[in-house]
Amino acid sequence: MSDLELENKHEKYLVTIRNLRAHNFSKDLPFLILSENLPEGQVYKEFADGRIEIQEVASAGKKFSTRVIKVLKGMQADSIRKTYGLL
């Protein structure tokens, strides 16, 4: 696969992710950002108001529970958005 083809696929991926994010926000739902940079069991959760939280997710059978670990400050949240192509 050529560099141009890879770049086109990546751009299509980002468009899809941005559309899903906008759809979630329009329904007042958070957007989940999975990251290999976080410890296992932790995720970023972005909200329509611009807040991004690091949450710990635990499961017991079919039930899931979450706990807020940290609420990111403005520049930290923007850095995450930039890293994942959400700006």
N, C-alpha and C positions, 0 to 999 in steps of 0.2 A: 504494500500500500504506500502510495507516495505521500510526501509531506503535505501537499495541498489537500489530498483526500482526508488525511488525518485531521488537518485543521478544519475542514468543512464539517466532519463528523463531530468534532469538539464544539464547534459553534452551534450546530443543531442541538446537541446535548444541552448547552447552556440556555438556549432559547426555550427548550422544553422545561428545564428546571425553573427558569424565571416565570414561565406561564403557570406552572403548578404552584409556585410561591404566591403569585398574584391571586390565583383562584382561592387558595387557602385564606389569604388575608381578606378577600371579598366576602368570605363566609364566616369571618371572625374566628378563624382557626389558626393555630400556630403552624410554623413551618419547621420541620425536623431536619437538622443538619448532622449527618453522621460523619465522624472524623476519626481517622486512625491516629491523630495527634492527642486524643483524649484517652484516659485510662479505660479499660474495658468496663462496660456498663454505664458509661457517661455519654451524653449527647448534648449538642447545642439545640436550643429551641428558640426560634425567633418569632416575635409577636408583631402584629400590625402596627403597634405603637412605636416600633423601632427597638424595643428591648430585646436583648439576647441573654438567655440564661444557660448556664451549664447545669444539667440535671442528671441525677443518677436514676437509672431505670432498673427495677428489680421485678422479677416475675415469680409467681407462685402458682403453678398450674396454669389456668387460663386467665388469671388475674395479674394485672400489672400495677405497680405503684411507682410514683416518681417523688423525688426529693430535690429541691433546689440546692445546689452546691454554691453557686455564685451568680450574681447578676453582673454582666459585663458593663464597664463604663463606655461612654460614647466612642472614644478612639479605639478601644479594644473591640467593640462590636463592629465598627467600620473595618477594622483589620480582618476580622473573620469574613465579613461580606466580600471584601476584596479578594481574599484567599480563595473563596469558592465561587468567584465570578458573579456575585449577586448585586454588585453596584452598577 
